[in-house]
């Protein structure tokens, strides 16, 4: 499984941004897809997850602001981020697991105050 993340950039506080993660390869083995992020000097944290069956979970810091979704026909996962805050600044990674664990390259999100 290969994952390609995109959509990061610079946005002002209060703004919105949508990240995409395109999956290819043995995608039929994927059970859950996730977004993680890592801010400078901090540990990587789970932002949101979505299963093949559509079960969704969010980290406490993004609940009510971020929306995760998955288009199985396009083999793509999305993260719609609204009301962005400077503390959302981080490198965002997509992760998929099933038979194995797979990571995409990160995409940088910078939120200016």
C-alpha angles and dihedrals in degrees: 000000000000123000126199117192123197143158103075122137147122119308135166122248110277092029132115137239135176123214124200131202117193117199127204137169122039093004092154087076094060116109102167135019123199144182118222129179137200123199121199110284093004136101121260111265135196112251103178142338137201129189129213087255092055101255109152133197132179135198113250093246094060103036111129093015106060128054124197121202139168131212105201093187091057093036088229134131123204137199115200108198119195132176090022119200131201088250089063088070107120146110107277119213131191118219132188130187139181117114088004142002119263131186130195124212113271127259118210121235116190120186115194122206 
